Amino acid sequence: MSRIIVLGSINMDLVVSANRAPEGGETVSGTDFQIIPGGKGANQAVAIARQGGEVAMIARVGKDGFGDELISSLQENKILVDRIKQDETCSTGVALIVVEESGENRIVIVAGANGQVTTADVDEAIDIIDKCDYLVMQLEIPIDTVSHALSLAKSKHIQTVLNAAPAPLRPLGESVLRKIDYLLVNETEADALAGMPVSDLDTAYKVAQHLQGRTNGTVVLTLGDQGAVAADGKSVWHTPAFKVDAIDTTAAGDAFTGGLVISLQKGNLLKDAIIHANAAGALAACKFGAQPSLPTFEEIKQFLSI
């Protein structure tokens, strides 16, 4: 199988479990604390690798203990790490996560070395980009770097996937949107890009179609426990979610992204790929932690056969 490249973030997640997140000025007691490898880029790379994909990452970490540990963790997941730089000018990125008893989470990200990923890092990896089928990106690294990578990939007829997370502070320009083959967004991210709130299935249909018209690619709008709405320019449809008892939703979106990409690369139709991705996200929500929760292909296959 040809390679998938993930250009994105690598974080160390500092995770606190509590009955609920504190209100402003309030202190609450937590029930557990863990340090877990994370970052949307790394999570999606691991999600793809665990489902049998051949994955390489373009990224940065700090030249510190967290950076060393995160690179080792990616290697254990059989991800090519020789294009991950250890930056001596700043620390490894971290995410501070509060996971509530309901499974919902609150996340604060400190970019650290993720904010130093440059267009030069992309250009220096041209030899492996030339050989890839899909280039997968998020928005935890500088948007100029993402835009440059999109342009480079499109010039080489490589399929581009942008998970527009976290929600951009300002809408992405048309020059960026038109280079995206698959745009993956949740309700918040869709609102930020389209300027149209998603409040129910009807508005999800309208927003997905609006964004599809602006990208001229495929848009998949995830709706948590309501599943996903997709628009491909020919039709728009809803795929229900699988009902599970959620424990931690931190990496559910990353599991969905990884599941969608690997399923598409294997030649599955988009509708089938979304069902596979929904299953991956559901399984990830059933376990605690980001990367530890990401399912294997066999686990997803077994889940879908039940």
KEKE-3310 file (N, C-alpha, C; in steps of 0.2 Angstrom, whole numbers, plus 5000, padded with zeros to 4 digits):
npx = (5004:5003:5010:5003:5004:5005:5004:5006:5002:5010:5007:5010:4998:4991:4981:4966:4954:4938:4922:4915:4919:4927:4919:4921:4933:4931:4936:4938:4938:4949:4948:4958:4974:4984:4997:4998:5002:4998:4990:4982:4988:4997:4988:4980:4989:4992:4980:4978:4989:4986:4976:4982:4988:5002:5012:5019:5026:5026:5033:5035:5044:5049:5066:5066:5061:5048:5047:5056:5050:5038:5041:5047:5035:5028:5036:5034:5022:5024:5026:5034:5047:5057:5056:5052:5056:5067:5065:5075:5072:5060:5048:5040:5024:5009:4994:4981:4969:4953:4943:4926:4914:4904:4910:4912:4924:4936:4948:4964:4976:4994:5004:5018:5032:5024:5020:5030:5032:5036:5035:5047:5050:5040:5044:5057:5053:5049:5053:5046:5033:5031:5028:5017:4999:4989:4988:4987:4980:4979:4973:4982:4995:5004:4994:4999:5009:5001:4993:5003:5007:4995:4995:5006:5004:4992:4998:5004:4994:4990:4979:4970:4967:4959:4957:4948:4952:4959:4944:4946:4951:4948:4939:4944:4953:4947:4957:4963:4953:4949:4958:4956:4952:4945:4936:4935:4924:4918:4903:4906:4917:4912:4903:4913:4919:4909:4901:4889:4877:4876:4863:4854:4849:4844:4850:4863:4864:4862:4874:4884:4882:4884:4898:4903:4901:4910:4923:4923:4926:4924:4914:4913:4903:4904:4894:4894:4886:4876:4880:4885:4885:4887:4893:4895:4894:4886:4876:4869:4869:4864:4873:4870:4876:4884:4878:4885:4892:4899:4915:4927:4929:4939:4948:4940:4936:4948:4950:4939:4943:4955:4950:4942:4951:4959:4950:4945:4957:4959:4950:4937:4919:4913:4902:4902:4915:4912:4904:4913:4922:4914:4912:4925:4927:4917:4921:4933:4928:4925:4935:4948:4959:4969:4978:4979:4966:4963:4957:4961:4961:4955:4948:4938:4932:4927:4917:4908:4903:4895)
npy = (4994:5011:5026:5037:5053:5063:5079:5089:5092:5087:5083:5082:5076:5082:5075:5077:5069:5072:5075:5085:5100:5114:5130:5147:5154:5144:5130:5112:5095:5083:5066:5058:5058:5058:5057:5057:5053:5063:5076:5082:5079:5068:5059:5056:5051:5039:5033:5030:5021:5010:5005:4998:5006:5014:5026:5042:5056:5074:5085:5094:5093:5098:5099:5090:5081:5077:5077:5067:5056:5056:5054:5042:5035:5036:5029:5016:5014:5011:5022:5032:5043:5051:5063:5072:5085:5090:5104:5116:5129:5130:5123:5106:5104:5105:5099:5103:5094:5092:5079:5076:5067:5063:5060:5070:5084:5097:5107:5114:5121:5122:5128:5127:5119:5115:5127:5131:5124:5124:5131:5127:5115:5107:5107:5101:5088:5084:5072:5061:5066:5065:5052:5049:5045:5052:5067:5073:5085:5097:5110:5114:5118:5132:5141:5146:5136:5125:5130:5131:5117:5112:5118:5112:5099:5098:5102:5090:5081:5074:5068:5078:5081:5090:5092:5103:5108:5115:5125:5138:5155:5165:5165:5153:5157:5157:5153:5143:5134:5129:5120:5109:5092:5084:5090:5090:5093:5098:5104:5116:5120:5121:5131:5142:5142:5143:5153:5150:5144:5127:5119:5108:5094:5099:5111:5107:5100:5111:5119:5110:5108:5121:5123:5113:5118:5129:5123:5114:5101:5087:5087:5083:5083:5081:5076:5072:5062:5061:5057:5059:5071:5072:5080:5079:5086:5080:5074:5075:5068:5059:5050:5040:5039:5026:5019:5021:5019:5032:5036:5044:5057:5063:5059:5055:5061:5062:5048:5046:5053:5046:5034:5037:5041:5029:5020:5026:5025:5012:5010:5010:5015:5032:5033:5021:5022:5032:5026:5016:5025:5031:5020:5019:5031:5029:5018:5023:5033:5025:5022:5027:5042:5048:5043:5030:5025:5023:5013:4997:4990:4977:4977:4987:4981:4969:4976:4981:4970:4965)
npz = (5000:4996:5003:5016:5021:5035:5039:5053:5070:5085:5102:5120:5130:5144:5155:5165:5175:5180:5189:5183:5173:5180:5184:5180:5191:5200:5209:5207:5213:5205:5199:5193:5185:5170:5159:5142:5125:5112:5101:5087:5074:5076:5082:5072:5063:5070:5071:5057:5055:5064:5057:5047:5038:5029:5035:5036:5045:5045:5055:5071:5086:5103:5109:5120:5135:5133:5119:5115:5120:5113:5100:5101:5104:5092:5084:5089:5085:5071:5063:5051:5056:5052:5047:5057:5066:5079:5089:5095:5100:5106:5117:5117:5111:5121:5127:5138:5146:5152:5157:5158:5168:5160:5148:5140:5135:5139:5132:5132:5122:5120:5108:5106:5099:5088:5082:5075:5063:5047:5029:5023:5030:5024:5010:5011:5013:5001:4993:4999:4999:4985:4983:4989:4992:4999:5007:5023:5034:5048:5059:5069:5066:5058:5047:5035:5032:5030:5019:5009:5008:5003:4991:4985:4985:4977:4965:4961:4960:4971:4983:4995:5012:5024:5040:5048:5061:5076:5076:5064:5068:5059:5043:5031:5016:4999:4990:4998:5001:4989:4986:4993:4994:5002:5015:5032:5045:5061:5070:5076:5069:5056:5057:5059:5047:5037:5042:5046:5057:5064:5069:5069:5059:5047:5045:5045:5033:5024:5027:5024:5011:5006:5010:5002:4989:4990:4991:4980:4982:4993:5007:5024:5037:5054:5067:5081:5092:5083:5071:5054:5041:5024:5009:4991:4980:4971:4978:4995:5011:5026:5038:5051:5068:5078:5092:5107:5124:5129:5135:5134:5123:5117:5106:5097:5085:5078:5076:5068:5056:5053:5050:5039:5029:5028:5023:5011:5004:5002:4993:4995:4993:4996:5004:5011:5017:5026:5035:5040:5046:5056:5064:5069:5076:5086:5093:5098:5107:5117:5125:5137:5135:5122:5110:5115:5114:5101:5088:5081:5064:5064:5075:5072:5061:5067:5076:5067:5062:5071)
capx = (5000:5006:5010:4999:5008:5001:5007:5002:5004:5012:5007:5009:4992:4990:4974:4963:4947:4934:4915:4914:4924:4926:4916:4926:4934:4930:4941:4935:4943:4949:4949:4964:4979:4988:5001:4997:5004:4992:4990:4978:4992:4999:4983:4977:4994:4992:4974:4979:4994:4983:4971:4986:4991:5009:5011:5025:5024:5030:5030:5041:5043:5054:5071:5065:5059:5042:5048:5059:5045:5032:5044:5047:5028:5026:5040:5031:5016:5026:5026:5040:5048:5063:5054:5050:5062:5067:5067:5079:5070:5054:5046:5035:5017:5005:4986:4978:4962:4948:4938:4921:4911:4899:4914:4914:4930:4938:4955:4968:4982:5000:5007:5025:5035:5020:5019:5036:5032:5037:5035:5053:5049:5037:5048:5062:5050:5046:5054:5041:5027:5030:5026:5011:4992:4985:4991:4982:4982:4974:4975:4986:5001:5003:4990:5003:5012:4995:4991:5009:5007:4990:4997:5011:5000:4988:5002:5006:4988:4989:4973:4972:4962:4960:4952:4949:4952:4953:4941:4950:4949:4945:4937:4949:4952:4945:4963:4965:4947:4948:4964:4955:4948:4941:4936:4931:4923:4912:4898:4909:4922:4908:4901:4918:4921:4904:4897:4882:4877:4873:4858:4850:4851:4842:4855:4869:4863:4863:4880:4888:4882:4888:4905:4905:4902:4916:4929:4922:4928:4919:4913:4910:4902:4903:4889:4895:4882:4871:4883:4889:4882:4892:4890:4900:4893:4881:4871:4870:4866:4866:4875:4869:4881:4883:4876:4889:4892:4905:4920:4931:4928:4945:4951:4935:4936:4954:4949:4935:4948:4960:4946:4939:4956:4962:4945:4946:4963:4958:4946:4929:4915:4913:4897:4905:4920:4910:4902:4919:4924:4909:4913:4931:4925:4913:4926:4938:4925:4923:4941:4951:4965:4969:4981:4977:4959:4962:4956:4964:4956:4952:4943:4933:4929:4923:4912:4904:4900:4890)
capy = (5000:5017:5030:5042:5058:5067:5085:5091:5093:5082:5086:5078:5077:5081:5074:5076:5067:5075:5074:5091:5105:5120:5136:5152:5156:5138:5124:5106:5090:5078:5059:5055:5062:5054:5060:5053:5055:5066:5080:5080:5076:5062:5055:5054:5046:5033:5030:5027:5016:5005:5001:4995:5011:5016:5033:5046:5062:5080:5089:5097:5093:5101:5095:5089:5074:5075:5076:5061:5051:5056:5051:5034:5032:5035:5023:5010:5013:5010:5028:5035:5049:5054:5070:5075:5089:5092:5111:5118:5135:5130:5116:5102:5106:5101:5100:5102:5091:5090:5075:5075:5060:5061:5059:5077:5086:5104:5106:5120:5119:5127:5125:5125:5117:5115:5133:5132:5120:5129:5129:5123:5108:5103:5107:5096:5082:5083:5066:5057:5068:5063:5045:5047:5045:5056:5072:5074:5090:5100:5117:5115:5121:5138:5141:5147:5130:5121:5132:5129:5110:5110:5120:5107:5092:5098:5102:5083:5077:5071:5069:5082:5080:5095:5092:5110:5108:5118:5130:5144:5161:5168:5160:5151:5160:5153:5150:5137:5130:5126:5115:5103:5087:5081:5094:5087:5098:5097:5109:5123:5122:5122:5138:5146:5142:5145:5159:5148:5139:5121:5117:5102:5090:5103:5116:5103:5099:5117:5121:5105:5110:5128:5122:5109:5123:5133:5119:5110:5094:5083:5090:5078:5087:5077:5079:5069:5056:5061:5054:5064:5073:5073:5083:5078:5090:5076:5073:5076:5063:5059:5043:5040:5037:5020:5021:5018:5022:5036:5037:5050:5058:5067:5057:5052:5065:5059:5041:5046:5055:5041:5028:5039:5041:5023:5017:5028:5023:5005:5010:5010:5021:5037:5031:5015:5025:5036:5021:5014:5031:5032:5015:5020:5036:5026:5014:5028:5036:5020:5021:5034:5044:5050:5038:5023:5024:5022:5006:4993:4988:4971:4979:4990:4975:4965:4980:4982:4963:4963)
capz = (5000:4996:5009:5018:5025:5040:5041:5058:5077:5090:5108:5125:5133:5152:5156:5172:5175:5185:5188:5179:5172:5184:5181:5181:5198:5204:5210:5208:5214:5200:5201:5190:5181:5166:5153:5136:5119:5108:5096:5081:5068:5078:5083:5065:5060:5073:5069:5051:5055:5067:5053:5042:5033:5029:5037:5038:5048:5045:5061:5075:5094:5106:5111:5127:5137:5130:5112:5114:5122:5108:5094:5102:5104:5085:5081:5091:5080:5065:5059:5049:5060:5051:5045:5063:5068:5086:5089:5101:5102:5110:5120:5114:5112:5126:5128:5145:5145:5157:5154:5163:5169:5154:5142:5136:5137:5138:5130:5130:5118:5120:5102:5107:5092:5082:5079:5071:5057:5041:5022:5022:5032:5019:5004:5012:5012:4994:4991:5001:4996:4978:4983:4993:4989:5003:5012:5029:5038:5053:5059:5075:5064:5055:5041:5029:5030:5027:5012:5005:5007:4999:4984:4982:4984:4971:4959:4960:4959:4977:4987:5001:5017:5029:5046:5050:5068:5079:5072:5063:5071:5053:5038:5026:5009:4993:4987:5002:5001:4982:4985:4998:4991:5008:5021:5038:5050:5066:5070:5077:5063:5050:5058:5058:5040:5033:5045:5047:5063:5063:5075:5068:5053:5041:5044:5043:5026:5021:5028:5021:5003:5006:5010:4996:4984:4990:4990:4974:4984:4997:5014:5029:5043:5059:5072:5087:5093:5078:5065:5050:5035:5018:5002:4987:4973:4967:4983:5002:5014:5033:5040:5058:5072:5081:5099:5112:5130:5129:5141:5133:5116:5115:5100:5092:5078:5075:5074:5062:5051:5051:5047:5033:5025:5026:5020:5005:5001:5001:4987:4996:4991:5001:5009:5015:5021:5032:5040:5044:5050:5061:5069:5072:5081:5091:5097:5101:5113:5123:5129:5140:5132:5115:5106:5118:5112:5094:5087:5075:5058:5066:5080:5068:5057:5072:5078:5061:5060:5077)
cpx = (5004:5006:5005:5004:5003:5006:5003:5006:5005:5012:5008:5003:4992:4983:4971:4956:4944:4926:4913:4919:4922:4923:4922:4927:4933:4935:4937:4940:4943:4950:4955:4968:4983:4992:5001:4999:4997:4994:4986:4982:4994:4994:4980:4982:4993:4985:4974:4983:4990:4978:4975:4989:4998:5009:5018:5022:5029:5028:5037:5039:5049:5060:5071:5063:5053:5043:5051:5054:5039:5035:5045:5040:5026:5029:5037:5025:5017:5025:5033:5041:5054:5062:5051:5056:5061:5070:5070:5076:5064:5052:5041:5028:5014:4998:4984:4971:4959:4943:4932:4918:4907:4903:4916:4921:4931:4945:4958:4974:4987:5004:5014:5028:5031:5019:5025:5037:5032:5036:5041:5053:5045:5041:5054:5060:5047:5047:5049:5034:5026:5027:5020:5004:4988:4989:4986:4984:4977:4976:4978:4993:4999:4999:4994:5007:5007:4994:4997:5008:5001:4992:5002:5008:4996:4992:5004:5001:4988:4982:4974:4966:4964:4954:4953:4948:4959:4950:4945:4947:4946:4944:4944:4948:4950:4951:4965:4959:4947:4954:4962:4950:4943:4941:4932:4931:4918:4908:4901:4914:4918:4906:4906:4920:4916:4900:4890:4881:4874:4869:4854:4852:4849:4848:4862:4869:4865:4871:4885:4888:4885:4895:4908:4906:4908:4923:4929:4925:4922:4919:4910:4909:4900:4898:4889:4890:4876:4874:4886:4884:4887:4888:4896:4899:4887:4875:4873:4866:4868:4868:4874:4875:4879:4882:4881:4889:4899:4909:4924:4931:4934:4947:4946:4935:4942:4953:4944:4939:4952:4956:4944:4945:4959:4957:4945:4952:4963:4953:4938:4926:4915:4908:4899:4911:4918:4907:4907:4922:4920:4911:4920:4931:4922:4917:4931:4935:4924:4930:4944:4957:4964:4972:4979:4970:4958:4962:4960:4959:4952:4946:4937:4928:4924:4916:4907:4900:4895:4883)
cpy = (5006:5021:5035:5047:5062:5073:5089:5091:5086:5085:5080:5080:5076:5081:5073:5074:5070:5074:5079:5096:5111:5126:5141:5154:5150:5133:5118:5101:5085:5071:5055:5059:5057:5059:5055:5056:5058:5071:5078:5076:5069:5057:5052:5049:5039:5029:5026:5021:5010:5001:4999:5000:5012:5023:5036:5053:5068:5084:5091:5095:5097:5097:5094:5082:5072:5074:5069:5055:5051:5053:5044:5031:5031:5030:5016:5008:5012:5016:5030:5042:5053:5061:5074:5079:5090:5099:5113:5125:5136:5123:5112:5104:5102:5103:5098:5100:5090:5086:5074:5068:5058:5059:5065:5079:5094:5104:5113:5118:5124:5124:5123:5124:5117:5121:5135:5128:5125:5126:5125:5116:5104:5102:5102:5089:5080:5076:5061:5059:5066:5056:5044:5048:5051:5061:5074:5080:5093:5107:5119:5117:5127:5137:5142:5141:5125:5123:5130:5122:5108:5112:5114:5101:5092:5099:5095:5079:5072:5072:5073:5081:5085:5094:5099:5111:5110:5123:5136:5150:5166:5163:5159:5154:5155:5149:5143:5132:5126:5120:5109:5098:5084:5086:5091:5092:5096:5103:5116:5125:5124:5129:5143:5147:5145:5152:5157:5143:5133:5119:5111:5099:5095:5108:5113:5102:5105:5119:5116:5107:5116:5127:5118:5114:5127:5129:5115:5102:5090:5086:5084:5082:5082:5080:5075:5063:5056:5059:5060:5065:5075:5076:5082:5081:5086:5075:5075:5071:5063:5051:5043:5037:5030:5022:5017:5022:5026:5037:5043:5051:5062:5065:5054:5055:5063:5052:5041:5048:5050:5035:5030:5038:5034:5019:5019:5026:5016:5004:5009:5016:5026:5035:5026:5018:5029:5031:5018:5019:5032:5026:5016:5026:5033:5022:5018:5031:5031:5018:5027:5035:5045:5044:5031:5021:5022:5015:5003:4992:4982:4973:4983:4985:4971:4969:4980:4975:4961:4965)
cpz = (5000:5002:5010:5022:5029:5041:5047:5065:5081:5097:5114:5129:5141:5154:5163:5171:5181:5184:5183:5178:5177:5180:5183:5188:5202:5204:5211:5209:5208:5203:5198:5186:5177:5161:5147:5130:5115:5103:5090:5076:5070:5079:5077:5062:5063:5071:5062:5051:5059:5063:5046:5037:5034:5030:5039:5041:5046:5050:5065:5082:5097:5108:5118:5129:5134:5123:5111:5115:5116:5102:5095:5102:5097:5082:5083:5087:5073:5060:5057:5052:5058:5048:5051:5066:5076:5087:5095:5104:5106:5113:5116:5115:5117:5125:5135:5144:5151:5154:5160:5163:5163:5148:5138:5139:5136:5137:5129:5128:5119:5114:5103:5100:5087:5079:5075:5065:5051:5034:5020:5024:5027:5012:5005:5012:5006:4991:4993:4999:4989:4978:4987:4989:4992:5007:5017:5033:5043:5053:5066:5073:5060:5048:5035:5027:5027:5020:5007:5003:5003:4992:4981:4981:4978:4965:4957:4960:4965:4981:4993:5005:5022:5034:5049:5057:5071:5075:5071:5066:5065:5048:5033:5019:5004:4990:4991:5001:4994:4981:4990:4994:4996:5014:5026:5043:5055:5066:5071:5072:5057:5051:5057:5051:5036:5036:5046:5052:5061:5070:5075:5061:5047:5040:5043:5036:5022:5021:5024:5013:5002:5005:5004:4990:4984:4989:4983:4975:4987:5004:5018:5035:5049:5065:5079:5087:5088:5071:5061:5044:5030:5012:4997:4980:4969:4972:4990:5006:5022:5034:5048:5062:5075:5089:5104:5119:5131:5135:5140:5125:5113:5108:5095:5085:5075:5072:5068:5056:5048:5047:5040:5028:5023:5022:5012:5001:4999:4995:4988:4994:4997:5006:5014:5020:5027:5037:5044:5048:5057:5067:5072:5077:5087:5096:5101:5108:5118:5127:5132:5136:5125:5111:5109:5116:5105:5092:5081:5070:5060:5071:5077:5064:5061:5074:5073:5060:5066:5075)
residu = (MET:SER:ARG:ILE:ILE:VAL:LEU:GLY:SER:ILE:ASN:MET:ASP:LEU:VAL:VAL:SER:ALA:ASN:ARG:ALA:PRO:GLU:GLY:GLY:GLU:THR:VAL:SER:GLY:THR:ASP:PHE:GLN:ILE:ILE:PRO:GLY:GLY:LYS:GLY:ALA:ASN:GLN:ALA:VAL:ALA:ILE:ALA:ARG:GLN:GLY:GLY:GLU:VAL:ALA:MET:ILE:ALA:ARG:VAL:GLY:LYS:ASP:GLY:PHE:GLY:ASP:GLU:LEU:ILE:SER:SER:LEU:GLN:GLU:ASN:LYS:ILE:LEU:VAL:ASP:ARG:ILE:LYS:GLN:ASP:GLU:THR:CYS:SER:THR:GLY:VAL:ALA:LEU:ILE:VAL:VAL:GLU:GLU:SER:GLY:GLU:ASN:ARG:ILE:VAL:ILE:VAL:ALA:GLY:ALA:ASN:GLY:GLN:VAL:THR:THR:ALA:ASP:VAL:ASP:GLU:ALA:ILE:ASP:ILE:ILE:ASP:LYS:CYS:ASP:TYR:LEU:VAL:MET:GLN:LEU:GLU:ILE:PRO:ILE:ASP:THR:VAL:SER:HIS:ALA:LEU:SER:LEU:ALA:LYS:SER:LYS:HIS:ILE:GLN:THR:VAL:LEU:ASN:ALA:ALA:PRO:ALA:PRO:LEU:ARG:PRO:LEU:GLY:GLU:SER:VAL:LEU:ARG:LYS:ILE:ASP:TYR:LEU:LEU:VAL:ASN:GLU:THR:GLU:ALA:ASP:ALA:LEU:ALA:GLY:MET:PRO:VAL:SER:ASP:LEU:ASP:THR:ALA:TYR:LYS:VAL:ALA:GLN:HIS:LEU:GLN:GLY:ARG:THR:ASN:GLY:THR:VAL:VAL:LEU:THR:LEU:GLY:ASP:GLN:GLY:ALA:VAL:ALA:ALA:ASP:GLY:LYS:SER:VAL:TRP:HIS:THR:PRO:ALA:PHE:LYS:VAL:ASP:ALA:ILE:ASP:THR:THR:ALA:ALA:GLY:ASP:ALA:PHE:THR:GLY:GLY:LEU:VAL:ILE:SER:LEU:GLN:LYS:GLY:ASN:LEU:LEU:LYS:ASP:ALA:ILE:ILE:HIS:ALA:ASN:ALA:ALA:GLY:ALA:LEU:ALA:ALA:CYS:LYS:PHE:GLY:ALA:GLN:PRO:SER:LEU:PRO:THR:PHE:GLU:GLU:ILE:LYS:GLN:PHE:LEU:SER:ILE)
# end
